[in-house]
Amino acid sequence: MAGNSSRRGAIRKAGSKKGAITGSGGQRRKGLQGKGPTPKAEDRPYHKAHKKAKAASRSGSKGGGGRSKDPRREKASSEIVAGRNAVLEALRADVPAVTLYIAGRVESDDRVKEALKIAAERAIPVLETPRGELDRLTNDAVHQGLAIQVPPYEYAHPSDLIDPEAPGAPLVVALDGITDPRNLGAIVRSVAAFGGHGVVVPARRSAGMTASAWKTSAGAAARIPVAQASNLTSALKDFRKAGFFVIGLDMDGDVELPELELANEPLVVVVGSEGKGLSRLVRETCDQIVSIPMSSSVESLNAGLAAGVTLYEIMRQRNPRH
C-alpha cells in the first residue's frame, strides 16, 4: 500500500465503525469543531456575574414584582461596635451582644478588664482574634483591640401593637423621618417612662434600632417593642380603623398640648423630623395637629424632647394624681 497505509494503525478493519483514524489526526477532529458563541457572563455558573444575576432574581421574586417587602421578612445585618469606650458603654447599657472580640496580645487597661468582667457575667463568648482579622471585621475602624457584635434587632409588626385586651388606653408613638438613632433611643426611653406601649418606625429613610439607639434608651428597648412599617401612612390608617386617634406634633397645630381632649383615647402620637416636620401624607392622615406652647425665644424642640413633653402631658391627663 502506498503512503502511510502500510502502517498497522492506518488500516481500517472490515465492519469497524466509521470514526477517528489512528495516526491520521482524525482523533482530534471533534475537539477542533466549534462549540458555538461564548455564553454571556451571567449565564456561566462559575462567573461572579452569574451569582449576582441569580441573587437579583431571587430578591426580585421575594419583593413581589416591585412591591414593598414585608419588613418582618427582611433580614437585617449584625452590627459591630468598635473601640474601648464604645464597647464598654454598650456593655454597661445592656446592649445585646453575641460576641466580644479582643485582639491577641492586646495591652490591657481598666476598660478591657471591665469589658471582660461584664462579658463573663452575661455569658457573652469572648474570642481572641488576630489584629488583622479584627481590622477586617470593623472595616478598619479604630478598635483599640476591642469590639462587640450586636445581633440584628427583631422588629415587631405594627399590628402587634393593637391589642384590644390590653389594660388602659393604648399609647403608641410613630416616627416620621427621624434619622438619628439617638432620638429613637430617647423616644423609646420616654415611652417606657410615661406608660406608652410601643414605637413604630418606617422601614426606609428612618433611624433603626442600632447599638446607639439601644444605649440611649438606657435599657428601655428591652421592654418596649419597636415595630417597623413598610408604609407609615398605611400603618396609621390601620390604627385608625382599630379605633385609635392619630395626632401629629407640629409648631402650627390646630390645638395646643394642654388643651388636648383626646388624651384618654387610644392614641398614636406622630413625631416628625426637626427640619421638615410631618410629611404631607402623614399630616393628612392625622385626626389632629398638636403644638407645644413655648417661649418665643425658642424656635423648636428636639424630636426626642418634644415626644417626652407630649407623653408626660398625656400621662398627666390620664392620671391626674401625677
KALIN-V599620 format. One record per residue. N is the residue number from 1. RES is the residue in one letter. OMEGA is omega in degrees with one decimal (none if undefined). BURIAL is # if it has 24 or more other C-alpha atoms within 12 Angstrom, else .. D_CENTER is the distance of its C-alpha to the mean C-alpha in Angstrom with 1 decimal. Layout:
# KALIN-V599620
n->(N:N)
res->(RES:RES)
omega->(OMEGA:OMEGA)
burial->(BURIAL:BURIAL)
d_center->(D_CENTER:D_CENTER)
This chain:
# KALIN-V599620
n->(1:2:3:4:5:6:7:8:9:10:11:12:13:14:15:16:17:18:19:20:21:22:23:24:25:26:27:28:29:30:31:32:33:34:35:36:37:38:39:40:41:42:43:44:45:46:47:48:49:50:51:52:53:54:55:56:57:58:59:60:61:62:63:64:65:66:67:68:69:70:71:72:73:74:75:76:77:78:79:80:81:82:83:84:85:86:87:88:89:90:91:92:93:94:95:96:97:98:99:100:101:102:103:104:105:106:107:108:109:110:111:112:113:114:115:116:117:118:119:120:121:122:123:124:125:126:127:128:129:130:131:132:133:134:135:136:137:138:139:140:141:142:143:144:145:146:147:148:149:150:151:152:153:154:155:156:157:158:159:160:161:162:163:164:165:166:167:168:169:170:171:172:173:174:175:176:177:178:179:180:181:182:183:184:185:186:187:188:189:190:191:192:193:194:195:196:197:198:199:200:201:202:203:204:205:206:207:208:209:210:211:212:213:214:215:216:217:218:219:220:221:222:223:224:225:226:227:228:229:230:231:232:233:234:235:236:237:238:239:240:241:242:243:244:245:246:247:248:249:250:251:252:253:254:255:256:257:258:259:260:261:262:263:264:265:266:267:268:269:270:271:272:273:274:275:276:277:278:279:280:281:282:283:284:285:286:287:288:289:290:291:292:293:294:295:296:297:298:299:300:301:302:303:304:305:306:307:308:309:310:311:312:313:314:315:316:317:318:319:320:321:322)
res->(M:A:G:N:S:S:R:R:G:A:I:R:K:A:G:S:K:K:G:A:I:T:G:S:G:G:Q:R:R:K:G:L:Q:G:K:G:P:T:P:K:A:E:D:R:P:Y:H:K:A:H:K:K:A:K:A:A:S:R:S:G:S:K:G:G:G:G:R:S:K:D:P:R:R:E:K:A:S:S:E:I:V:A:G:R:N:A:V:L:E:A:L:R:A:D:V:P:A:V:T:L:Y:I:A:G:R:V:E:S:D:D:R:V:K:E:A:L:K:I:A:A:E:R:A:I:P:V:L:E:T:P:R:G:E:L:D:R:L:T:N:D:A:V:H:Q:G:L:A:I:Q:V:P:P:Y:E:Y:A:H:P:S:D:L:I:D:P:E:A:P:G:A:P:L:V:V:A:L:D:G:I:T:D:P:R:N:L:G:A:I:V:R:S:V:A:A:F:G:G:H:G:V:V:V:P:A:R:R:S:A:G:M:T:A:S:A:W:K:T:S:A:G:A:A:A:R:I:P:V:A:Q:A:S:N:L:T:S:A:L:K:D:F:R:K:A:G:F:F:V:I:G:L:D:M:D:G:D:V:E:L:P:E:L:E:L:A:N:E:P:L:V:V:V:V:G:S:E:G:K:G:L:S:R:L:V:R:E:T:C:D:Q:I:V:S:I:P:M:S:S:S:V:E:S:L:N:A:G:L:A:A:G:V:T:L:Y:E:I:M:R:Q:R:N:P:R:H)
omega->(-177.5:174.3:-176.2:-175.7:178.6:179.1:-176.8:-175.4:-176.2:-176.6:177.9:-179.6:-179.7:178.0:179.0:-179.8:177.9:-178.9:-178.1:179.5:-178.3:178.3:-177.5:-174.4:-179.6:-179.4:179.4:-171.7:-178.6:179.9:-179.2:-179.7:-179.9:-179.4:179.5:-178.7:178.1:179.8:176.4:-176.4:-177.0:178.2:179.3:-171.5:-174.7:179.3:-178.3:178.5:178.5:179.7:178.9:-179.2:179.7:179.2:179.5:179.0:179.5:180.0:-179.8:-179.6:177.4:-177.3:176.5:174.5:175.5:178.0:178.5:-177.6:172.0:-176.0:179.2:-177.8:178.9:-176.5:178.4:-179.7:177.5:180.0:177.1:174.9:-173.5:178.0:-174.1:-179.3:-178.2:-179.7:-178.3:178.0:-180.0:179.5:178.1:-178.0:179.4:172.5:-178.2:179.5:-179.9:179.8:170.1:179.2:176.8:-177.3:178.1:179.2:179.9:177.6:-173.6:172.0:-176.1:-179.3:178.7:-179.4:179.9:178.2:178.5:179.5:179.7:179.0:179.4:-179.2:-178.2:179.3:175.9:179.5:177.9:-176.8:175.0:-169.2:173.9:-176.0:179.2:177.8:177.5:174.5:-178.5:-178.7:-176.3:-177.7:176.9:175.0:177.6:-172.8:179.6:176.3:-176.4:177.8:173.8:175.7:179.6:-177.6:176.7:179.1:178.7:-178.0:170.6:173.2:-179.0:-179.6:177.8:-178.7:178.3:-177.7:-176.8:-178.4:-179.9:-179.7:179.2:178.8:-179.3:179.2:-176.1:175.4:177.0:-178.8:-178.7:176.8:176.8:-174.8:-180.0:-178.7:177.9:174.3:178.1:179.2:179.2:179.8:176.4:179.0:179.1:178.2:178.7:-175.5:-172.8:170.1:176.9:-175.1:-179.8:-178.8:177.0:176.4:174.6:-179.9:-176.6:178.0:-179.7:174.7:177.0:-178.2:176.5:177.3:178.6:177.8:177.4:-178.0:-177.2:-179.1:178.4:176.9:-178.6:-179.6:177.9:-176.5:-175.7:179.2:174.5:-179.0:179.9:-177.8:177.4:177.0:-174.3:-179.4:178.6:179.1:179.0:177.4:177.8:176.8:179.7:178.5:-179.5:176.2:177.4:166.1:-178.6:177.2:179.2:178.4:179.3:-179.8:179.9:-176.1:175.3:-177.1:176.8:-172.5:-179.1:-178.6:-179.3:-178.1:-176.9:-172.2:-176.7:178.1:170.3:-169.8:164.0:178.6:-178.3:-180.0:179.2:179.5:-177.5:-176.3:-172.9:-177.5:-179.7:175.4:-172.9:-176.9:178.7:179.8:-179.4:-179.7:-176.9:175.0:-177.3:175.2:-173.3:177.2:178.3:-179.5:-177.3:173.5:-178.7:-178.7:179.8:-176.5:-178.3:178.6:169.7:-175.9:179.5:178.5:179.9:178.3:-179.3:179.6:-178.6:-179.9:177.7:-178.4:177.9:178.0:-179.3:-179.8:178.3:-179.4:-175.1:-177.7:-178.0:none)
burial->(.:.:.:.:.:.:.:.:.:.:.:.:.:.:.:.:.:.:.:.:.:.:.:.:.:.:.:.:.:.:.:.:.:.:.:.:.:.:.:.:.:.:.:.:.:.:.:.:.:.:.:.:.:.:.:.:.:.:.:.:.:.:.:.:.:.:.:.:.:.:#:.:.:.:.:.:.:.:#:#:#:#:#:#:#:#:#:#:#:#:#:#:#:#:#:#:#:#:#:#:#:#:#:.:.:.:.:.:.:.:#:#:.:.:#:#:.:#:#:.:.:.:.:#:.:#:.:.:#:.:#:.:.:#:#:.:#:#:.:.:.:.:#:#:#:#:#:#:#:#:.:.:#:#:#:#:#:#:#:#:#:#:.:.:.:.:.:.:#:#:#:#:#:#:#:#:#:#:#:#:#:#:#:#:#:#:#:#:#:#:#:#:#:#:#:#:#:#:#:#:#:#:#:.:.:#:#:#:#:#:#:#:#:#:#:#:#:#:#:#:#:#:.:#:#:#:#:#:#:#:#:#:#:.:#:#:#:#:#:.:.:.:.:#:#:#:#:#:#:#:#:.:.:.:.:#:#:.:.:#:.:#:#:.:#:#:#:#:#:#:#:#:#:#:.:.:#:#:#:.:.:#:#:.:#:#:#:#:#:#:#:#:#:.:.:.:.:.:.:#:#:#:#:#:#:#:#:#:#:#:#:#:#:#:#:.:.:#:.:.:.:.)
d_center->(82.7:81.9:78.9:76.2:77.4:79.5:76.4:75.5:71.8:72.7:74.7:73.0:74.4:75.6:73.1:70.1:67.0:66.5:63.8:63.4:66.7:66.7:67.8:67.4:63.8:62.9:60.7:58.0:58.5:55.4:53.3:54.4:53.6:50.7:47.4:46.3:43.8:40.9:37.7:34.8:32.2:29.6:32.3:32.9:31.0:30.9:29.9:26.3:26.5:27.1:23.9:21.9:23.7:23.1:19.4:19.4:21.7:19.6:16.5:18.9:20.5:17.3:16.6:20.1:21.9:19.6:18.5:15.0:13.0:12.6:9.0:10.4:11.3:8.2:7.6:4.5:6.7:8.8:9.6:13.3:15.2:18.6:21.9:24.3:23.9:20.1:20.1:22.9:21.4:18.2:20.5:22.8:20.1:19.2:15.7:15.0:15.9:16.8:19.0:21.0:22.2:25.6:27.6:30.9:33.9:31.8:34.0:33.3:33.4:32.7:29.0:28.7:31.1:29.2:25.8:27.7:29.4:26.2:24.7:27.9:28.0:24.5:25.2:22.4:23.6:24.9:25.1:27.6:26.4:28.5:27.7:27.1:24.4:22.8:23.0:21.1:18.3:17.8:18.4:21.8:20.7:23.4:22.7:26.3:26.2:23.4:19.7:17.4:14.5:11.8:10.4:6.9:7.1:8.9:8.8:12.3:13.7:15.7:18.8:18.4:19.3:22.5:25.0:28.6:30.0:28.1:30.7:31.2:29.8:26.0:24.1:20.5:18.9:16.8:15.4:16.4:15.3:14.5:12.6:13.7:11.6:15.2:16.2:13.5:14.7:18.2:17.9:16.6:19.6:21.9:21.0:21.9:25.0:26.4:26.0:22.9:21.2:17.5:15.1:13.5:10.9:10.7:7.9:9.2:10.9:9.8:8.9:6.0:7.3:7.9:11.4:13.0:12.1:13.3:16.4:17.3:17.1:19.9:19.0:18.6:15.0:16.7:18.9:17.2:14.7:11.8:11.5:9.4:11.9:12.2:15.2:16.0:19.7:20.0:18.4:20.9:23.7:22.9:23.2:26.5:27.8:27.2:29.4:27.2:28.2:25.7:26.6:25.1:25.7:27.6:30.6:32.7:32.5:34.9:35.5:35.1:33.1:36.2:37.6:34.7:36.3:33.2:32.1:33.4:31.7:28.3:26.1:22.8:22.8:20.8:20.2:20.1:19.4:22.3:23.3:23.1:23.2:22.5:22.0:25.1:23.8:22.2:25.5:27.6:25.8:26.7:29.9:30.7:29.8:30.4:31.2:31.6:35.1:35.3:38.0:38.7:38.0:34.3:32.5:29.1:27.0:23.6:21.0:20.5:24.3:24.9:22.7:24.6:28.0:27.4:26.2:29.2:31.6:30.4:30.9:34.3:35.4:34.4:36.0:39.0:39.9:36.9)
